[in-house]
Amino acid sequence: MSKANILVVDDQDSIRHFVSKALGDEGYAVQTTGSLREARQVLEHDLPDLAIVDLKLPDGTGIDLLRELKRSQPEIPVILMTAFGELETAVEAMSAGAYWFVKKPFQNEELVALAARALESQKLWLELRRLRSTAFSDEDYLHSSSPSMQEAYAIAEQVARGDTTSVLIEGESGTGKEYFANLIHRMSARHDKPFVEINCAAIPSELLESELFGHEKGAFTDARAQKQGLMELANGGTLFLDEIGEMNPMLQVKLLRVLERRTFKRVGGTKDISVNLRIISATNQDLERMVQEGGFREDLYYRLKVVPLYVPPLRERREDILPLSRLFMDRFSRQFKKSFREITPAAERLLADYPWPGNIRELKNLFERTVLLETGDVLEPHHLKLNPRSRAQAAEATVGQRVDEYLNGSLPAGGIPFEQLVEELERALILRASCATKWNQSRTAELLNLKRDKLRYRMKLYQIHAGNGAMAPAE
């Protein structure tokens, strides 16, 4: 079998010569160019299996070419070379989708080994992508045609090719954050190593440290023997920290050390233990706001969020509700030996209009319960027992009445609760706009003339979600 084709882009003749010779001696077919323009001309006619690109080029940067490749040919891994090894540049390169970042001067053997790993990772990624529709066909979250979910999958596929890049998965409860963490691991070069997960909210703070880092014998009263922590058990693989916002400040400091130095000490220990792993974290909280309020370390936040991945709630991917409903109906009909085969149009409308505050988990649980307890061939509205509650109209009426009283009547002697009133007005307007757009955040933001991140911040601030109000009728 012939070796892979590699494109080398560097404006220095000596670098092109030595890299080309080192790779050619290993049997690779190497093509070299000295500028972005020349590289683009090559890419128009001949796609490589790997690109090795200098960061500083006469007519642009290697990151420019990296981003172009990620848009048009995301399967091609890119290694960036530079004489400038600042952390910020490395983070930007990895966030843009680089396979790795190598600082000049480097040994030819180092680059050859890195190229081999990148090509092996690409082979694995392509194979996993091919198998995804079969091997993972039973995964609930894969059944999605929505652009927001496709964007989440694209990010997961790209970041899977990075070896140690940290990922912060954000989204509401029940959206599938754990699934995406597992997917990244399975599509990465670490797929045959451990995937270890821990819910930081499920373990008391005083025990979480020992669970993560392990302890030495005699470290505390019940430490009768040495214990390996999850960090050690995940060595070589992936550690998934769910509900990371619940981690106490002391542990946040220790986790930051792991991310910076890839070492830690067991509880009661004095010896540094080195680990090689990727850390993926997840939260349904607003960590940025927690940072602003002092509840979460800013330095740790940015270390965890090298690549952010947002998993949209079900109300933002409404095109998926009915396909998922049919999937769950068929699955549980087979499991419970029931005969449900169809969903009536009225039941479909009810499912499509329901706000699903519990997201896909709530939808799945509904069908498991309904199919198990009900009988028949056709699923009708009364089988579902869905009762969307509307508080939006009540909120609008209350705040509107108070504003009208203050504007048209005399102000009370004790003054008005200005800040509270503004918050109530904001909340009512967001509820109203959300109901009108069927809880599509992009359309809601457009309706309110807000940027989407500002809308999301206010929704979290005022604890607004689809369970606060029923859907407005379609116009």
Buried (B, 14 or more C-beta within 10 A) or exposed (E): EEBBBBBBBBBBEEBBEBBBEBBEEBEBBBBBBBBBEBBBEBBEEEBBBBBBBBBBBEEBBBBBBBBBBBEEEBBBBBBBBBEEEEEEBBBBBBBBBBBBBBBBEEEBEEBBEBBBBBBEBBEBBEEBBEEBEEEBEEEBBBBBEBEBBEEBBBBBBBBBBBBBBBBBBBBBEBBBBBBBBBBBBBBBBBBEBBBBBBBBBEBEEEEBBBBBBBBBEEBEEEBEEBBEBBBBBBBEBBBBBBBBBBBEEEBBEBBBBBBEEBEBBBBBBEEEBEBEBBBBBBBBBBBBEBBEEEEBBEEBBEBBBBBBBBBBBBBBBBEBBBEBBBBBBBBBBEEEEBEBEBBEEEBBEBBBBBBBBBBBBBBBEBBBEBBEEBEEEEBBBEBBEBEBEBEBBEBBEEBEEBBEEBEEEEEEEEEEEEEEBEBBBBBBBBBBBBBBBBBBBBBBBBBBEBEEEEBBBBBBBBEBBBBBBBBBEEE
